[in-house]
Amino acid sequence: MEVTLTDIEIQELINEPKPLPENFLERLKLKTKRGHKEADLDIGGVNGSKFRIIIRQSKADPFDFSVILGYQVPKTNVMFRLRRYNGRSHEHTNKLENDRFSGSHIHQATLRYQQLGLREDEFAESTNKYADLHGAIHCLLNECSFILPTNSQLFF
């Protein structure tokens, strides 16, 4: 099922407060799978939206990682990627703008890319906000309206 969200809907979902459970750090510990490590955590937003944090990291290259904020589209099995924080393991090209860069980058869902049949989060911008996986997790939590549990600090 194809789902299209407007830029306003995307921003409203990112801005929706997302309280983290007390044990969120424990639940985000990476578990080894085939050639990578991964973790995920389902979160409920205060307006009733369902979100998922998805973390993946290559076992071979610590800079080959993604930290994703997904939105579970109601009454579908679609996990719509709102944001994706990638490491510096590869180059990225924005297909519509035809600009290419390497280094850490942040993908964002946009209506324009969806309307052209591209992946919702295909557009990305280069960033120096983080240098590693833990920094990318911090960025996602800070930029996407997550609420830390009382007396909680971010450290891994």
N, C-alpha and C positions, 0 to 999 in steps of 0.2 A: 504494500500500500504506500503510495507516494504521499508525503506530508510536506506542506509548504507553510513556513512561518514568516511573517513580515519582520522587518528590522525592529519595529516597535515591540512586537510580541517577544522577539528574542531578547531585547534589552530588559523588558519587564520580567522575564524568567531569570535572567542573570541577577537582576536587582531584588528578586524575591528573597527575603531572609530565610536562611537554611540553618536551623540549629543542629549542631553536631552532637552525637551521643557522647556520654562520658568516656566510653571506651573506644573512641574513634581512632586513636593512634594505634592501639592494639589491632584493630580490625583493618588498618591500612598497611600492616606489615606484609612485605612481599613474600610470596610463596613460589617456590621453584616449579616451573612447568617445563616443557621440552627445552627450547633454546632461549627461554626468557624467564623472567620473574614477573609476577603480577599480583594485584590486589584490587578489590572493588568494594564499594560501600554504598548502600542505598540510603537516601536521605529524603525526608519529607519537608517540603517548604511550608511556611506559615499559611500560605493561601491554598494549601492542599495539593500542590504540584508534587510530582515524584521525580527525584533526581538520582543520578548515580555518579560517583567518582570512580574512575577507572584509571589504574596506574599500570604501566607496562615498562619493563626495562630489559634490554638484551643482557644475557650473561657474558657475552664476548666483548661488548663495548658499553661501558657505563654511561656514555653520552648519547646512546641510542635509546631514547625513552620518550614516552608520551604520558601526560597527565591530562585526563579528559573530564569535562563536565558534560554529562549526558542528561537529556530530559526524556522521560518516559511519556510518550504521547498517549493521552487517555484513549481507551477502547481500541488500542492497536498493539502490535508487538514492536513498534518502531522506537528505537533509542536514537533520538535526534541529538547530534553533537553540537552543543552551544559554543564550547571553547576547547582548544587542544593546545597544550604547552609542550612543545617538542624540544629535544636536545639538539646539539650541534653536529650530529653524526652524518648529516646529509644536506644537500642543497635543496632549496625549494624555489619553484617558479609559480608566480601568479599568472594563470593562463590568460585572463582577460587583459591584464596590464602588461603582460610579457616582461615582468621584471623578475630577475633571478638573484638570489642571495644565499649565503651560507651562514652557519651559526645558529644559535638558539632562536626560535621563532614561535609566535603565538598565532594559532589559527582561530578564526572567528566565523561563525555562521552568518551568512548574508543572504538576503532575498535575491539580489542580483545574480549570484552564482547558482542558486536553486532554480531560478527561472530559465537559465540556460542549460539545465540538465546536469550541472556539475554537482559534486558533493557539497552539502550545505556548508561545511567548514573548510572548503578548499582555499579560500583567501587567507593569507598569513602576512604578518609583519615581523621583521627582524626585531630582536630585543636584546638588551643587556641587563634586564631585570633579574636574571638568574643565570647561574653557571652550571648547576647540577640538578639532579632529580629532586633533592630536598628543597632547593630554592624554587623550583617549578611548582611543587606542592604548596609552598608558602604563598606564592603568587596567586595560584588558583583560589586558595582559601581567602586571601585578602581582597581579590578583585571580583569575586563572584558572590558576595554577600553571605558568607558563612559566619555563623555565630559560634564562637568557642564556648565549651562548657565553663561554668563558674570555676575559678581558680585553676584553669588549664593554661598551659603554655605550649607553644609549638617547638618541640624538639624530638629527635628520633634517635 
